[in-house]
Amino acid sequence: MGSVRTIAGFVVKELIQLWRDPKILSVLFIAPIVQIIVLGYAATTDIRKVELVVCDLDRSVASRELIDAFTASTYFDQVAAVPTQDDLDPWLDSGRARVAVTIPSGFAADREAGRTGRIQVLADGSDAMVGTLGLAYAQGVLRIAAEAAGARAPIELRPKVLYNPDLVSRYFMVPAVLALLIMIMAMMLASMALVREIELGTMEQLLVTPLTPSAVITGKLVPYAMVGVVEFVTGLLVVLFWFEVPLRGSFAVLALMTALFMICSLGLGLLVSTVSRTQQQAMMISTFVFLMPQIYLSGFVFPIQNMPRIFQLVTYAIPLRYFVTALRGIFLKGVGLDVLWPQALAMLGLAVIIFTVARLRYRRTLG
Amino acid sequence: MSDETLLAARGLVVRYGSTDAVRGVDLEVRRSEVVGLIGPDGGGKTSTLRVLAGLLRATAGEAEAFGADTWRTRRALHHRLGYLAQRFALYGDLTVDENIQFFALMYGVPAWKVRRTELLELVGLEDFRSRLADRLSGGMKQKLALACTLIHSPEILLLDEPTTGVDPVTRREFWRLLADLVGEGLTLLIATPYLDEAERCTRVLLMHDGRILADARPQEIPDLMPGSIVEVTAEQRTRAAEILAEIENVADVSVFGNTLHVRVEGARDPVAVVRTALGDSGVPVEGARPIPAGLEDAFLYLTRSPEPEVLMEASS
């Protein structure tokens, strides 16, 4: 390690360079906020206003009440009422409706006779998410309608959802988007770190100074970590105050986990920097080798327990996996280190491994 | 002046994969010398300099600076040695002052502000201190790069083709600057493809194809070549060259601009040999006169390079 003064000089130089590059500045500070807001709205699995088409063959008071139950909920938006079941197909085929409800004739009579009323619900499975949720919502509506009618509920299943009782997907998606932002920013910046000096030709002049590799790495990564902290705080404010996601756990644990994750991401970026020759290469490698697989395999998009065994094993090497778990734990469950210590340890371990490899690579490519 | 050896290489070999860039180089640079490492591109000059600067590990052989291995003691060495890479680069988004400050801090120079002012005055950039390096002219950039490599007051400076692609005026200025530095006691090892720059060195190492072909004072170099040179002017230059190449006493013929340089060995009157040969073949000769052998002739002889274009003719 060089002296503190030397490293401080390096950090200042990096900060000046960042500051003088208006493009980088806007990418660093405006893009994340825009992204978190856009993704915060887009990356939601809540479904509102599922297009509903109704075929009421019973035309009774009971059937009308049932249809009202659907249309009164915010989940469904009745787009049509058709006279026969065959008329449902065009609506579903064209995608103008996602869910179709058919109430057969005799529905009211069955209910009055104390028999179970039967109705048919069709859901568009071509969009699995909408289909599944549409069905689930429909079940919910039916159950409530049945209870309101004082009849015995035809469904005995009564799931209770913990932590996020309204199943507001924003509560678990938005913090994860914050994680993605930190990862992308830290990795991209760090992956450019050494490559840019090599491309410019300044690396040669740096290598002929008595600077040690660790001093160069520290001088490069500290300013990016500082930028990361600013981004994290900005992003967190948006998460807490714009999206009003409650932070149930402690801020200290959140900060610790974020720091560990940021170190992992900076390390991965550094690793990319030591294997790339140009900035374009660095960009490609970080995007395709590190960013996208991390996103897919972290449990952010697809649940890990549904993956084949081999991919499940791979996920253990992915820092984002631990961070997403930690974030959801801290935000939604309000748990602390007593629960999240395995995630903290895993990220610490990965950070050590990543930096060791990057340091060895650094010596081979530049020393 | 002391005779202390600052840099030394013995049997130095640098290999990249299966290509040998440097094939057994021996050299020495003593304090206060200005040594020119001269030769065409691809001759191994850069690799030699990089090993001596502790930037590259020798494949075989020894490279020492201040009596210690350049690679193993590179961090200590970098406090005493300056190196200006061929593709020297500055931080274009930093000002002149900031560039020098950065390198001062990287070298851990204690009273760098005083030194910076001195250097800026020396290279004539004191009026441009707050200008971004990107906005400087080519010559000014080079001077700034030089100032950056001198901020830690090295004892020896290694320069890799500092004048390549630089206009003649700037080139002369740059050499004047180097002369000032040498006057202050700096030792220089400078790689260049320009033969005319040899005259400015106290000693010249001719390097070609990974080997040092000659190690002499610049004025001694022509003596390394036997025979004498006849400059021939003829309308049918190509034909004349072909005919002369067949003559027994003619060692070799090279094209120099509009003339031929014919090296004649073992003849009492070289001009007569040339005139007779061309006269017999009916090629009219406009002029044939003996000229003193130049560095370029000697270099061509030493490298036996069939392509005179390999060496650039400098215009200043």
Interface residues (C-beta under 8 A of the other chain):
Chain A: G2 S3 R5 T6 A8 G9 F10 K13 I16 Q17 R20 D21 L200 G201 T202 E204 Q205 L206 L207 V208 T209 P210 L211 T212
Chain B: A53 G54 L55 R75 A76 H78 H79 L81 G82 Y83 A85 R87 F88 A89 L90 Y91 G92 D93 L94 E98 Q101 F102 F103 L105 M106 Y107 G108 A145 C148 T149
